[in-house]
Amino acid sequence: MEKESSGLSIGKLAKEAGVGVETVRYYQRRGLLDTPSDASGMRRYGGSHIDRLRFIKRAQNVGFTLEEIAELLSLNDSRDHQTARELASEKIADIEERIVRLGKMADALRQLVHRCECGGKEMPCPIIRMTLE
C-alpha cells in the first residue's frame, strides 16, 4: 500500500477497501465518506478512508442499513458509545425476530414439500397452488 502522505487514487482506495469505485462515489454522495480536496485537483485518499470503507462493509454485513451506518459513524465521531450500543442491541433484536420469521417460513415450505411428495400426479402441486392463491 502507498504511504498515506502521498495518498491513494480513488481506484487504489477502492481496491484496498474491496469495493468498486462507484461504491466509493456513492458513499461520498450519501455523506458516509468525505471527499478530500487537493490543490492539484487530484483527490488523494488515506488510511482513514480505507478504515471507514471497511467499517461500512462490515456494518452492512451484519445487517445495518446505510442510514443506520451514518448514525453509527456520527455517534463514533461524538464518542456516544451508549447510543451506539443501544442501536446495536436493537439490531440484534431485529435479527433475532427475522430468524424466528424465517424459521416459520422454512417450516411452511417444508410442509408444502412434504405434501407435494405425498400427493399423486393427478393432484395439483401444493407448492404451485400456494403461490397462485
Buried (B, 14 or more C-beta within 10 A) or exposed (E): EBEBEEBBBBEBBBBBBEBEBEBBBBBBEEEBBEBBEEEEEEBBBBBEBBEBBBBBBEBEEEEBEBEBBBBBBEBEEEEBEEEBEEBBEEBEEEEEEEEEEEEEEEEEEEEBEEBBEEEEEEEEBBEEEBEEE
